[in-house]
Structures are given as structure tokens and as C-alpha cells.
Amino acid sequence: MIKGEVFSKSEDEEYFFDEGCFILEMMNSPADDEVSIARARVEVGKTTRFHRLEGVTERYVILQGQGVVSLGTEEDRPVKPGDVVLIPGGVAQKITNSGEDDLVFLAICSPRFKPDCYQDLED
């Protein structure tokens, strides 16, 4: 059974991830293996590396900025605040900031993100 808990993070815990964006792990704990939540920030004109998460479904909840998301072999799609992008496990993905401000979104993973699920497809 999951115990009630409050997860608090400060802005100084944000770090640059090799994928090409800044990450603030808002909740990623063995106390709740079913989900993790991170805030991602992609700078203007930048694109994350093509990658996939094996065995993990990811959702992007766009909070700020404009972008273009690439999923597998599907046509690229524009995204804006309020959009939710569903990314099944194993699907190649990347996102480009096509706007004039930082692109900020929540990355919600189930089961929770663990480094061994991440596969860089540009190596």
C-alpha cells in the first residue's frame, strides 16, 4: 500500500540531461513504482536526442512554449500549452522547441522512469 507523501523540489535541483534538455525530477521514488513525474525544459531552437523508453509509457503535458514532436515513423506534429502527447513504450521520440520561449512540459511515465529503460537512438 502506498503511504501518503508530499514530494517537494526546488529549482536548484534542475539538471541538464544528455538527451538535450533540463530535468527537474518532481517525483520518482520506489515508494510509488507505478509512476514518475518530471518537468522538462527545452531551450529555444533546441531538439532533444532521438530516444525511446523500453517498457515505459510516457506522456508529455505541454505547459509553456511551442514545439514539434516526432514519434516513430508518424508525421511530426506541432504542440502547444494544454496538449498531451501519448508515447507508448518502445516508440522513438524527440521534441523540438520551435517557439520564442523555453518549451516546458511534464513527462509522466508509467511505470516510473529508471535510467536502464532509456535508449539513445543517436549513438
Protein Blocks (a to p, Z undefined) as FASTA:
>chain_A
ZZdddddddfklpccdfkopacddfbdcfklmmbccddddddehiacdddddehiacddd
dfbdcddddehjbccddddehiacdddehiacddddfbfbdcdddddddddddfklpccf
kZZ
